[in-house]
Amino acid sequence: MQLSLSLEEVAQIVQAKEIRGRTAERVRGIGSLDTAKPGDLSFLGNAKYKPQVALTEASVVLLPPDYVGEPKANQAFLVLEKPSVGLARLCSRIEQLLWPKPAPGVHPTAIVAADAKVALSATIGPLCVIESGAAIGERTYVQAQAFVGRGARVGDDCWLMPRVTIETECVLKNRVRLQPGVVVGADGFGYEFIAGRHEKIPQVGTVVIEDDVEIGANSTLDRARFSHTVVGEGTKIDNLVQIAHNVVIGKHCIVCAQVGISGSTTIEDYVVIGGQAGLAGHLTVGRESKIDGQTGVNSDLDPRSFVKGSPCLPYNLEQRINVLRRKLPDLFRRVDALEDQLKKTSASA
């Protein structure tokens, strides 16, 4: 990473409200508070690390407004409401340096059907396949070995990373980002058991991914049995997530790694699903609900639910049960002792 930014440039990028102190060092890297060296930028994103601020060697530190303390010599504090957001803004600039936008055009090793529509401002990388009737929007970047199937549509300013697969007639709207290995539109998992055999149910629907969705590496979204599997505007999906046929995910949801969502389940807007959670099929998860990691959901959840455990319970109840569960061995020992005492009492009576 080749980075060299002045204090003033960093302050502008992170949208700092106040600068405390000065440094002549240019920012050349990013480090945690305890490992940063001169020339590094660090930040306070969690209050438990506050004691490390006074000890850090970072030249520039992003801090919240309530931090009390002054910088050392040749050190600057940049004050802003959310230091982690400021860091994200800086990382966005770094990202542009690490992955510069290539020149528009189609690589000579790519295979593009004669009737596919590829915008002149789009970039098609090596060994990509764009099938008949597909459409690629303005400024979209399709990296090496990606596949866009027949009749599929990819909107403007999308980024399909290496080995992404977009199957037949699936739709990506604008500014969609798919990490390596994402599969959109594989068959849904549907079979009927007839006369001793599993007979396949054809999956003839599609997948629709709305604006500003990001999907992590090797996640899979199955095409609908009919109609659409849908991911709503602004939703962010982590790595290794399985979304089954006819699932509908609302706007601005967060789905963490290794989550599995069974078919025909509806996730309403602003839901957060923790890692390795599993959701049964044909459910509705209400708006703004939170599902803790490794939770098993097998019934509908009301809006703003907060659940944990498998099968899931209200979060606070499950926490109390976990406390009691740890006491079970001692409880059984006490019950055994009471039974022995009662037997001895009965025998001597």
C-alpha positions in Angstrom: 0.0 0.0 0.0 1.6 3.3 -1.1 0.0 6.0 1.0 1.3 9.4 1.8 -1.2 12.0 3.2 -0.7 15.2 5.1 -2.6 16.0 8.3 -4.8 18.4 6.5 -5.6 15.9 3.7 -6.6 13.3 6.3 -8.7 15.8 8.3 -10.6 16.6 5.1 -11.1 12.9 4.1 -12.4 11.8 7.6 -14.4 15.1 8.0 -12.9 16.0 11.3 -14.6 18.6 13.4 -11.5 19.6 15.3 -7.7 19.2 15.1 -5.8 19.0 18.4 -2.0 19.3 18.1 0.2 19.1 15.0 2.5 16.6 13.3 5.0 17.0 10.5 4.7 13.3 9.7 2.7 12.2 6.7 0.3 9.3 7.2 1.8 6.3 5.5 -0.1 3.5 7.2 -2.8 2.4 9.6 -2.3 0.6 12.9 -4.0 -0.3 16.1 -3.4 1.9 19.1 -0.9 -0.5 20.7 1.0 -1.3 17.5 1.0 1.9 15.6 4.4 3.7 14.9 5.2 7.2 13.8 3.7 7.8 10.4 0.7 5.6 11.2 -2.9 6.6 11.8 -5.0 5.0 14.5 -8.4 5.4 16.0 -10.5 4.8 19.2 -13.4 2.7 18.1 -14.1 1.0 21.5 -14.1 2.8 24.9 -12.3 -0.1 26.5 -9.1 0.9 24.6 -9.2 4.5 25.8 -6.1 4.0 28.1 -4.0 3.1 25.0 -4.5 6.5 23.5 -2.1 8.2 25.8 0.5 5.5 25.1 0.2 5.2 21.3 3.0 6.2 19.0 0.6 6.9 16.1 1.2 10.3 14.5 -2.6 10.8 13.9 -5.4 9.5 16.1 -9.1 9.7 15.3 -11.1 10.3 18.6 -14.7 11.0 19.7 -15.6 14.4 21.1 -15.8 13.1 24.7 -12.1 12.1 24.8 -10.2 14.1 27.4 -6.5 14.4 26.9 -3.9 16.2 24.8 -1.6 14.8 22.1 2.1 14.4 22.6 4.7 16.4 20.7 4.6 15.8 16.9 1.2 14.1 17.3 -2.3 15.2 16.2 -5.8 14.2 17.4 -8.6 14.5 14.9 -12.0 14.8 16.6 -15.2 13.5 15.0 -18.5 11.9 16.0 -17.6 8.4 15.0 -13.9 7.6 14.5 -14.7 4.2 12.9 -16.7 6.0 10.2 -13.8 8.4 9.7 -11.5 5.4 9.3 -13.9 3.9 6.7 -13.8 7.1 4.7 -10.0 6.9 4.7 -10.0 3.3 3.8 -12.3 4.1 0.8 -9.5 6.4 -0.4 -7.0 3.6 0.1 -9.2 1.2 -1.8 -9.2 3.4 -4.8 -5.4 3.3 -4.7 -5.3 -0.5 -4.3 -7.9 -1.3 -7.0 -7.7 1.5 -9.5 -10.5 1.4 -12.1 -9.2 -0.1 -15.3 -9.8 1.4 -18.7 -13.1 0.6 -20.3 -13.2 -2.2 -22.9 -13.5 -5.9 -23.4 -10.4 -8.1 -22.9 -9.4 -10.0 -26.0 -9.8 -13.4 -24.2 -13.4 -12.6 -23.0 -16.3 -14.2 -24.9 -19.2 -11.7 -25.5 -22.3 -12.8 -27.4 -23.0 -10.8 -30.5 -26.4 -9.6 -29.2 -25.2 -8.9 -25.6 -25.3 -5.2 -24.7 -22.1 -4.0 -23.0 -21.9 -0.2 -22.2 -18.9 1.5 -23.7 -17.8 2.7 -20.3 -17.9 -0.9 -18.8 -14.8 -3.1 -18.4 -14.9 -6.9 -19.1 -11.9 -8.7 -17.8 -9.9 -11.8 -19.0 -11.8 -15.0 -19.7 -15.2 -13.6 -18.9 -18.3 -15.0 -20.6 -21.3 -12.7 -21.4 -24.1 -14.8 -22.9 -26.8 -14.0 -25.4 -29.2 -11.2 -24.5 -27.2 -10.1 -21.4 -26.8 -6.5 -20.6 -23.9 -4.8 -18.7 -24.4 -1.2 -17.5 -22.3 2.0 -17.5 -19.0 1.9 -15.6 -19.5 -1.7 -14.4 -16.4 -3.7 -13.9 -16.6 -7.5 -14.5 -13.3 -9.1 -13.4 -11.6 -12.2 -14.6 -13.5 -15.4 -15.2 -16.9 -14.0 -14.3 -20.0 -15.4 -16.0 -23.1 -13.5 -16.9 -25.8 -15.8 -18.3 -28.4 -15.5 -21.0 -30.7 -12.5 -20.6 -29.2 -11.4 -17.3 -29.0 -7.7 -16.6 -26.3 -6.0 -14.6 -26.8 -2.3 -13.8 -24.6 0.8 -13.6 -21.4 1.0 -11.4 -21.5 -2.6 -10.4 -18.4 -4.6 -9.5 -18.3 -8.3 -10.2 -15.1 -9.8 -8.8 -13.3 -12.9 -10.1 -15.3 -16.0 -10.7 -18.7 -14.4 -9.9 -21.6 -16.3 -11.6 -24.8 -14.5 -12.6 -27.2 -17.1 -14.1 -29.9 -16.8 -16.7 -32.2 -13.8 -16.5 -31.1 -12.7 -13.0 -31.1 -8.9 -12.4 -28.5 -6.8 -10.6 -29.5 -3.1 -10.3 -27.1 -0.3 -9.7 -23.9 -0.2 -7.5 -24.0 -3.9 -6.6 -20.7 -5.3 -5.4 -20.1 -9.1 -5.4 -17.0 -10.6 -3.9 -15.1 -13.5 -5.5 -17.1 -16.7 -6.0 -20.6 -15.4 -5.4 -23.3 -17.4 -7.3 -26.5 -15.7 -8.1 -29.3 -17.8 -9.6 -28.3 -21.4 -9.0 -31.3 -23.8 -8.8 -33.3 -23.7 -5.7 -33.2 -27.0 -3.7 -36.6 -28.5 -4.4 -37.7 -32.1 -4.7 -40.8 -34.2 -4.3 -40.5 -37.8 -3.0 -42.6 -39.9 -5.5 -42.6 -43.7 -5.8 -39.4 -44.1 -3.9 -37.5 -41.4 -5.8 -36.6 -37.7 -5.3 -38.0 -36.0 -8.3 -36.7 -32.5 -9.1 -39.0 -29.5 -9.0 -38.0 -27.1 -11.8 -36.9 -23.7 -10.5 -38.0 -21.3 -13.2 -37.9 -17.9 -11.3 -35.0 -15.5 -11.0 -33.0 -13.5 -8.5 -33.3 -9.7 -8.2 -30.6 -7.7 -6.3 -31.5 -4.1 -5.7 -29.3 -1.0 -5.5 -26.2 -0.7 -3.3 -26.2 -4.4 -2.2 -22.9 -6.0 -1.2 -22.4 -9.8 -1.0 -19.4 -11.5 0.4 -17.2 -14.2 -1.0 -18.7 -17.6 -1.9 -22.2 -16.7 -0.9 -25.0 -18.3 -2.9 -28.5 -17.0 -3.8 -30.8 -19.6 -5.3 -33.2 -18.7 -8.1 -36.9 -18.8 -7.2 -39.1 -21.8 -7.9 -41.3 -19.1 -9.5 -41.3 -15.3 -9.3 -38.2 -13.9 -7.6 -35.7 -14.3 -4.8 -35.0 -10.7 -3.7 -32.3 -8.8 -1.8 -33.4 -5.3 -0.9 -31.7 -2.0 -1.4 -28.6 -1.4 0.8 -28.5 -4.8 2.3 -25.0 -6.2 3.2 -24.3 -10.0 3.1 -21.2 -11.5 4.5 -19.2 -14.5 3.2 -20.5 -18.1 2.9 -24.2 -17.2 3.3 -26.9 -19.4 1.7 -30.1 -17.8 0.6 -32.7 -20.3 -0.7 -35.4 -20.0 -3.3 -38.1 -17.3 -3.0 -36.5 -15.7 0.0 -37.2 -12.0 0.2 -34.8 -9.8 2.2 -35.8 -6.2 2.8 -33.8 -3.0 2.7 -30.6 -2.2 4.7 -30.3 -5.6 6.4 -27.1 -7.1 7.7 -26.6 -10.9 7.2 -23.3 -12.2 8.8 -21.2 -15.1 7.7 -22.5 -18.7 7.5 -26.1 -17.8 7.9 -28.6 -20.1 6.2 -32.1 -18.9 5.2 -34.6 -21.5 4.1 -37.0 -21.1 1.2 -39.9 -18.6 1.1 -38.8 -16.8 4.2 -39.3 -13.0 4.4 -36.8 -10.8 6.2 -38.3 -7.3 6.6 -36.2 -4.1 6.6 -33.3 -3.3 8.9 -33.0 -6.8 10.3 -29.6 -7.9 11.7 -28.7 -11.7 11.6 -25.6 -12.9 13.5 -23.2 -15.4 12.1 -24.2 -19.1 11.8 -27.8 -18.4 12.5 -30.3 -20.7 10.7 -33.8 -19.8 9.7 -36.5 -22.3 8.8 -38.7 -21.8 5.7 -41.9 -19.9 5.2 -41.3 -17.5 8.1 -41.5 -13.8 8.5 -38.9 -11.9 10.5 -40.3 -8.5 11.5 -38.7 -5.2 10.8 -35.7 -4.1 12.9 -35.3 -7.5 14.6 -32.0 -8.8 15.8 -31.0 -12.5 15.7 -28.0 -13.5 17.7 -25.2 -15.7 16.3 -25.9 -19.4 16.1 -29.6 -18.8 16.8 -32.2 -21.2 15.3 -35.4 -19.5 14.2 -38.3 -21.8 13.6 -41.3 -19.4 13.9 -42.3 -15.9 12.9 -40.7 -13.0 14.8 -42.6 -9.8 15.6 -41.0 -6.5 14.6 -38.1 -5.4 16.8 -37.6 -8.9 18.3 -34.2 -9.7 19.8 -33.7 -13.5 20.0 -31.0 -16.0 20.9 -30.6 -19.7 21.2 -31.9 -22.8 19.4 -34.8 -22.9 19.3 -34.8 -19.2 19.8 -36.1 -17.3 22.8 -36.1 -13.7 23.8 -32.5 -12.6 24.3 -32.7 -11.8 28.0 -34.6 -15.0 28.8 -32.1 -17.1 27.0 -29.3 -15.3 28.8 -30.9 -16.1 32.2 -31.4 -19.7 31.2 -27.7 -20.0 30.2 -26.8 -18.8 33.7 -29.0 -21.4 35.3 -27.7 -24.1 33.0 -24.3 -23.7 34.4 -25.7 -24.3 37.9 -27.4 -27.6 36.9 -24.5 -30.0 38.0 -24.5 -28.4 41.5 -28.3 -28.6 41.6 -28.3 -32.3 40.8 -25.7 -32.9 43.5 -27.9 -31.1 46.0 -31.0 -33.0 45.0 -29.1 -36.3 45.3 -27.9 -35.3 48.8 -31.4 -34.4 49.9 -32.7 -37.8 48.6 -30.0 -39.6 50.6 -30.9 -37.6 53.7 -34.6 -38.4 53.3 -33.9 -42.1 52.9 -31.8 -42.1 56.1 -34.5 -40.1 57.9 -37.2 -42.6 56.7 -35.1 -45.6 57.7 -34.5 -44.3 61.3 -38.1 -43.3 61.9 
